[in-house]
Amino acid sequence: MGVLTSTKVLLIGVGNRTRGDDAAGPAVADLVRATEIPHVRVLEHSGEGASLMETWRRDDVVYLVDAAHSGADPGFIHIFDAHADAIPFEFLRYSSHAFSVAEAIELARELGHLPLRLTLIAIEGKAFDAGASLSPDVAKAISIVARNIEMEIRELPHSAAGVATCTNSA
């Protein structure tokens, strides 16, 4: 990877706000958006794979935050470098779409369509039932993840672009 002199940064919070811990991604997006970091786009996304690949195609650095269900303790934070790590398909399965986050990342890797840097952050959930609230351990992890992403983004070189926010509920 080369040195970045001007960086297009995107944070994508994947999940469903009405399904308990599946709201982890959107909750991280909310916290990062609230910091009003210049030069970063913050999106909320359903996790449909083809749409995700299109969403990140013009960005250099992408943070993708989703809920996980791997059997680890609730609130455990899994971090994957999409260029270096295989993404485990089996624990990112709360999407209602057949083409999931993990499959989108793996296909983009095979096609050479990953951004310069794509970090998948998956927060281990506990309760995914409709109408459930965030678990306390997941809520704590959301704060940690948002703070760490904010610190990393602030250290990146940026262009003169401003903050943009939008929602994709594909």
Short mmCIF file of the C-alpha atoms (twelve columns), coordinates in Angstrom:
data_MODEL
# 
_entry.id   MODEL 
# 
loop_
_atom_site.group_PDB 
_atom_site.id 
_atom_site.type_symbol 
_atom_site.label_atom_id 
_atom_site.label_alt_id 
_atom_site.label_comp_id 
_atom_site.label_asym_id 
_atom_site.label_seq_id 
_atom_site.Cartn_x 
_atom_site.Cartn_y 
_atom_site.Cartn_z 
_atom_site.pdbx_PDB_model_num 
ATOM 1   C CA . MET A 1   0.000   0.000   0.000  1 
ATOM 2   C CA . GLY A 2   1.259   3.470   -0.911 1 
ATOM 3   C CA . VAL A 3   1.357   6.559   1.264  1 
ATOM 4   C CA . LEU A 4   -1.930  8.442   1.359  1 
ATOM 5   C CA . THR A 5   -1.606  12.189  0.827  1 
ATOM 6   C CA . SER A 6   -5.303  12.979  0.443  1 
ATOM 7   C CA . THR A 7   -7.801  10.470  1.748  1 
ATOM 8   C CA . LYS A 8   -11.471 9.793   1.073  1 
ATOM 9   C CA . VAL A 9   -12.765 8.158   4.247  1 
ATOM 10  C CA . LEU A 10  -16.037 6.280   4.619  1 
ATOM 11  C CA . LEU A 11  -17.588 4.704   7.694  1 
ATOM 12  C CA . ILE A 12  -20.447 2.286   7.022  1 
ATOM 13  C CA . GLY A 13  -22.607 1.155   9.934  1 
ATOM 14  C CA . VAL A 14  -24.339 -2.070  8.890  1 
ATOM 15  C CA . GLY A 15  -27.362 -3.395  10.723 1 
ATOM 16  C CA . ASN A 16  -30.980 -3.181  11.699 1 
ATOM 17  C CA . ARG A 17  -31.877 -0.734  14.470 1 
ATOM 18  C CA . THR A 18  -34.967 -2.744  15.477 1 
ATOM 19  C CA . ARG A 19  -33.179 -6.059  16.148 1 
ATOM 20  C CA . GLY A 20  -31.256 -5.543  19.399 1 
ATOM 21  C CA . ASP A 21  -27.511 -5.933  19.032 1 
ATOM 22  C CA . ASP A 22  -27.797 -5.902  15.236 1 
ATOM 23  C CA . ALA A 23  -27.989 -2.109  15.710 1 
ATOM 24  C CA . ALA A 24  -24.285 -2.012  16.670 1 
ATOM 25  C CA . GLY A 25  -23.134 -0.760  13.256 1 
ATOM 26  C CA . PRO A 26  -25.668 2.076   12.993 1 
ATOM 27  C CA . ALA A 27  -24.968 3.038   16.630 1 
ATOM 28  C CA . VAL A 28  -21.233 3.378   15.903 1 
ATOM 29  C CA . ALA A 29  -22.112 5.431   12.802 1 
ATOM 30  C CA . ASP A 30  -24.265 7.733   14.971 1 
ATOM 31  C CA . LEU A 31  -21.431 8.354   17.441 1 
ATOM 32  C CA . VAL A 32  -18.843 9.032   14.737 1 
ATOM 33  C CA . ARG A 33  -21.269 11.287  12.843 1 
ATOM 34  C CA . ALA A 34  -21.899 13.272  16.046 1 
ATOM 35  C CA . THR A 35  -18.177 14.092  16.354 1 
ATOM 36  C CA . GLU A 36  -18.465 16.007  13.057 1 
ATOM 37  C CA . ILE A 37  -15.038 14.911  11.876 1 
ATOM 38  C CA . PRO A 38  -14.317 16.803  8.675  1 
ATOM 39  C CA . HIS A 39  -13.577 14.837  5.519  1 
ATOM 40  C CA . VAL A 40  -15.440 11.643  6.368  1 
ATOM 41  C CA . ARG A 41  -18.683 10.254  4.997  1 
ATOM 42  C CA . VAL A 42  -20.804 8.297   7.451  1 
ATOM 43  C CA . LEU A 43  -23.476 5.964   6.081  1 
ATOM 44  C CA . GLU A 44  -25.957 3.506   7.491  1 
ATOM 45  C CA . HIS A 45  -26.481 0.406   5.347  1 
ATOM 46  C CA . SER A 46  -28.570 -2.740  5.397  1 
ATOM 47  C CA . GLY A 47  -25.600 -4.974  4.529  1 
ATOM 48  C CA . GLU A 48  -26.699 -6.131  1.076  1 
ATOM 49  C CA . GLY A 49  -23.409 -7.115  -0.557 1 
ATOM 50  C CA . ALA A 50  -23.710 -5.777  -4.113 1 
ATOM 51  C CA . SER A 51  -24.852 -2.391  -2.844 1 
ATOM 52  C CA . LEU A 52  -21.970 -2.294  -0.332 1 
ATOM 53  C CA . MET A 53  -19.428 -2.853  -3.095 1 
ATOM 54  C CA . GLU A 54  -20.893 0.054   -5.040 1 
ATOM 55  C CA . THR A 55  -21.010 2.241   -1.922 1 
ATOM 56  C CA . TRP A 56  -17.278 2.019   -1.144 1 
ATOM 57  C CA . ARG A 57  -15.908 2.074   -4.698 1 
ATOM 58  C CA . ARG A 58  -14.779 5.731   -4.658 1 
ATOM 59  C CA . ASP A 59  -13.248 5.747   -1.178 1 
ATOM 60  C CA . ASP A 60  -9.661  5.135   -0.059 1 
ATOM 61  C CA . VAL A 61  -10.219 4.124   3.567  1 
ATOM 62  C CA . VAL A 62  -13.363 2.295   4.627  1 
ATOM 63  C CA . TYR A 63  -14.456 1.258   8.099  1 
ATOM 64  C CA . LEU A 64  -17.286 -1.261  7.977  1 
ATOM 65  C CA . VAL A 65  -18.954 -1.913  11.335 1 
ATOM 66  C CA . ASP A 66  -21.415 -4.770  11.810 1 
ATOM 67  C CA . ALA A 67  -22.705 -7.096  14.515 1 
ATOM 68  C CA . ALA A 68  -21.285 -10.605 14.818 1 
ATOM 69  C CA . HIS A 69  -22.575 -13.878 16.203 1 
ATOM 70  C CA . SER A 70  -19.585 -16.217 16.497 1 
ATOM 71  C CA . GLY A 71  -19.977 -17.579 20.000 1 
ATOM 72  C CA . ALA A 72  -17.493 -15.120 21.533 1 
ATOM 73  C CA . ASP A 73  -18.497 -13.134 24.593 1 
ATOM 74  C CA . PRO A 74  -21.005 -10.323 23.951 1 
ATOM 75  C CA . GLY A 75  -19.168 -7.068  23.286 1 
ATOM 76  C CA . PHE A 76  -16.035 -8.788  21.951 1 
ATOM 77  C CA . ILE A 77  -14.592 -6.690  19.128 1 
ATOM 78  C CA . HIS A 78  -13.391 -8.593  16.050 1 
ATOM 79  C CA . ILE A 79  -11.153 -6.582  13.696 1 
ATOM 80  C CA . PHE A 80  -10.241 -7.715  10.189 1 
ATOM 81  C CA . ASP A 81  -7.997  -6.100  7.588  1 
ATOM 82  C CA . ALA A 82  -9.801  -7.054  4.365  1 
ATOM 83  C CA . HIS A 83  -6.533  -7.110  2.427  1 
ATOM 84  C CA . ALA A 84  -4.858  -9.513  4.844  1 
ATOM 85  C CA . ASP A 85  -7.600  -11.510 6.578  1 
ATOM 86  C CA . ALA A 86  -10.208 -13.926 5.277  1 
ATOM 87  C CA . ILE A 87  -13.601 -12.777 6.524  1 
ATOM 88  C CA . PRO A 88  -15.507 -15.578 8.303  1 
ATOM 89  C CA . PHE A 89  -18.850 -15.918 6.510  1 
ATOM 90  C CA . GLU A 90  -20.538 -17.827 9.319  1 
ATOM 91  C CA . PHE A 91  -20.670 -15.127 11.968 1 
ATOM 92  C CA . LEU A 92  -21.961 -12.199 9.899  1 
ATOM 93  C CA . ARG A 93  -25.251 -13.894 9.045  1 
ATOM 94  C CA . TYR A 94  -27.879 -11.573 10.466 1 
ATOM 95  C CA . SER A 95  -28.493 -9.882  7.114  1 
ATOM 96  C CA . SER A 96  -31.718 -10.825 5.377  1 
ATOM 97  C CA . HIS A 97  -29.827 -10.731 2.078  1 
ATOM 98  C CA . ALA A 98  -28.277 -13.775 0.438  1 
ATOM 99  C CA . PHE A 99  -25.168 -11.782 -0.555 1 
ATOM 100 C CA . SER A 100 -23.744 -10.657 2.784  1 
ATOM 101 C CA . VAL A 101 -21.024 -8.333  4.067  1 
ATOM 102 C CA . ALA A 102 -18.409 -11.102 4.227  1 
ATOM 103 C CA . GLU A 103 -19.243 -12.299 0.716  1 
ATOM 104 C CA . ALA A 104 -19.068 -8.734  -0.632 1 
ATOM 105 C CA . ILE A 105 -15.615 -8.238  0.861  1 
ATOM 106 C CA . GLU A 106 -14.332 -11.560 -0.444 1 
ATOM 107 C CA . LEU A 107 -15.730 -10.957 -3.945 1 
ATOM 108 C CA . ALA A 108 -14.289 -7.431  -4.017 1 
ATOM 109 C CA . ARG A 109 -10.908 -8.867  -2.993 1 
ATOM 110 C CA . GLU A 110 -11.054 -11.447 -5.817 1 
ATOM 111 C CA . LEU A 111 -12.020 -8.775  -8.362 1 
ATOM 112 C CA . GLY A 112 -9.415  -6.289  -7.123 1 
ATOM 113 C CA . HIS A 113 -12.173 -3.848  -6.083 1 
ATOM 114 C CA . LEU A 114 -11.293 -3.301  -2.433 1 
ATOM 115 C CA . PRO A 115 -10.482 0.245   -1.341 1 
ATOM 116 C CA . LEU A 116 -6.836  0.946   -0.417 1 
ATOM 117 C CA . ARG A 117 -7.785  0.053   3.157  1 
ATOM 118 C CA . LEU A 118 -10.941 -1.694  4.353  1 
ATOM 119 C CA . THR A 119 -11.273 -2.551  8.018  1 
ATOM 120 C CA . LEU A 120 -14.185 -4.713  9.118  1 
ATOM 121 C CA . ILE A 121 -15.066 -4.275  12.770 1 
ATOM 122 C CA . ALA A 122 -17.607 -6.797  14.046 1 
ATOM 123 C CA . ILE A 123 -19.027 -6.391  17.536 1 
ATOM 124 C CA . GLU A 124 -20.151 -9.668  19.092 1 
ATOM 125 C CA . GLY A 125 -23.847 -9.510  19.892 1 
ATOM 126 C CA . LYS A 126 -26.083 -11.424 22.240 1 
ATOM 127 C CA . ALA A 127 -29.723 -10.462 21.564 1 
ATOM 128 C CA . PHE A 128 -30.963 -10.132 17.966 1 
ATOM 129 C CA . ASP A 129 -34.714 -10.426 18.517 1 
ATOM 130 C CA . ALA A 130 -37.065 -7.880  16.985 1 
ATOM 131 C CA . GLY A 131 -37.667 -5.066  19.443 1 
ATOM 132 C CA . ALA A 132 -34.756 -6.020  21.723 1 
ATOM 133 C CA . SER A 133 -32.493 -3.321  23.180 1 
ATOM 134 C CA . LEU A 134 -28.729 -3.208  22.881 1 
ATOM 135 C CA . SER A 135 -27.001 -5.507  25.373 1 
ATOM 136 C CA . PRO A 136 -24.905 -3.597  27.972 1 
ATOM 137 C CA . ASP A 137 -21.648 -5.217  26.793 1 
ATOM 138 C CA . VAL A 138 -22.441 -4.323  23.178 1 
ATOM 139 C CA . ALA A 139 -23.266 -0.727  24.139 1 
ATOM 140 C CA . LYS A 140 -19.873 -0.447  25.860 1 
ATOM 141 C CA . ALA A 141 -18.106 -1.917  22.810 1 
ATOM 142 C CA . ILE A 142 -19.915 0.545   20.520 1 
ATOM 143 C CA . SER A 143 -18.387 3.457   22.454 1 
ATOM 144 C CA . ILE A 144 -14.911 1.931   22.301 1 
ATOM 145 C CA . VAL A 145 -15.135 1.231   18.574 1 
ATOM 146 C CA . ALA A 146 -16.445 4.721   17.762 1 
ATOM 147 C CA . ARG A 147 -13.693 6.379   19.809 1 
ATOM 148 C CA . ASN A 148 -10.960 4.253   18.173 1 
ATOM 149 C CA . ILE A 149 -12.258 4.915   14.659 1 
ATOM 150 C CA . GLU A 150 -12.466 8.648   15.390 1 
ATOM 151 C CA . MET A 151 -8.839  8.697   16.596 1 
ATOM 152 C CA . GLU A 152 -7.643  6.795   13.512 1 
ATOM 153 C CA . ILE A 153 -9.550  9.032   11.109 1 
ATOM 154 C CA . ARG A 154 -8.184  12.189  12.722 1 
ATOM 155 C CA . GLU A 155 -4.638  10.915  12.074 1 
ATOM 156 C CA . LEU A 156 -5.209  10.416  8.327  1 
ATOM 157 C CA . PRO A 157 -4.287  13.039  5.711  1 
ATOM 158 C CA . HIS A 158 -7.397  14.573  4.119  1 
ATOM 159 C CA . SER A 159 -8.548  16.516  1.110  1 
ATOM 160 C CA . ALA A 160 -10.531 19.742  1.274  1 
ATOM 161 C CA . ALA A 161 -13.869 17.884  1.073  1 
ATOM 162 C CA . GLY A 162 -16.396 18.435  3.846  1 
ATOM 163 C CA . VAL A 163 -18.517 16.106  5.922  1 
ATOM 164 C CA . ALA A 164 -21.268 14.205  4.147  1 
ATOM 165 C CA . THR A 165 -23.876 11.990  5.718  1 
ATOM 166 C CA . CYS A 166 -26.647 9.907   4.233  1 
ATOM 167 C CA . THR A 167 -28.571 6.678   4.723  1 
ATOM 168 C CA . ASN A 168 -28.806 3.661   2.443  1 
ATOM 169 C CA . SER A 169 -31.545 1.240   3.386  1 
ATOM 170 C CA . ALA A 170 -31.176 -1.010  0.358  1 
# 
